[in-house]
Every structure is written in structure tokens, then in C-alpha cells.
Amino acid sequence: MIKSIIFPFLKLLIIACVVFLPVGQLLAKVELLNFDTPEQRKAYKNLSEELRCLVCQNQNLADSNAELAQDMRKKTYQLVMQNQTESEIVDYWVTRYGDFVLYDPPFKSSTFILWLGPFFLLIFALYFGKKIIVSSKVSAANSAGDISKQSKDHDAVKKLLADNK
């Protein structure tokens, strides 16, 4: 009964995947850029991997299909074709969007939380984790003491009942 319901559904699901998954690949845009020198191509590639997509935030410009990332890639291409250095182009983007546009922001007063925050969170988690473990061991020891006290009380009650008979 179950097989007769599940197998046609699985067949339909597999057919849908085979038919519709390649559509996303067909809709992806391909940028064809012409460079005068291999150094320009290398600079553009490095910059598009070093700069962050401000919309996606977890992708670089090379990986993002967001409209802003496309605009940033076009502007980066224009700056590369104007023979600006990589550092000049990075400075342009940092001036415009701040250090957040960089995947590897410099260590300074405005970014120290980005660099030290994970270590503080780790120390915080370890401290409270240890506290929780110690308190659970103490409560387990207390409950074991309560059990032995209860068994002594139980024995005393049995003795009293036996004496009253």
C-alpha cells in the first residue's frame, strides 16, 4: 500500500529535478571581459575575490549574482582598465563603503570586535559551561546524599513498625 503511494511520488520528484534543476544554470549570466594585459586580468580576479558583496555579505563579488555585486564588478573592471593599482581600487571601495567591504578587514579600533569577539565568546562559553557542569555534579552529589538519607529513614520507619507489632 505504502509502496504504491511513495514510488510514483519519488519518480515524479526525480523527473522534476532532472527537468527543472538545469534551468537555474541556464539563467545564470556570464560576464565576458576583455583585458589588455594578463596583469589586469589577475588584478580583477584578485579584487573580485577580495571584496565582499554588500547584499549577500557571505559571498565575494566573484560568487555573487546580486545586482549591487554586478555593479561593483563593472566599476572594478573600469578602474582596472584605467590602470589603477589594486590598493587604489581597494581604497576606492573602502572610502565608499568602509572596511566591511573587505573580506579580511584590518585590525583597528573600529574592527577589533570582529577580530576579538569570537575569542571572548569562546571564553564566555567555556566559563559558563564549566559552571554548569560543576553545579550539575554538586546537585548529583546532593541527590545521592538525599537517597542515602531516605534509605536510612526508611529503615528507621521499618524498625519502628516492626517494634509496634
Secondary structure, DSSP 8 states (H G I E B T S, - for coil): -HHHHHHHHHHHHHHHHHHHHHHHHHHS-------SSHHHHHHHHHHHHHBB-TTTSSSBTTT---HHHHHHHHHHHHHHHTT--HHHHHHHHHHHH-GGGBSS---STTTHHHHHHHHHHHHHHHHHHHHHHHHHHHHHHHHHHHHHHHHHHHHHHHHHHHHH-
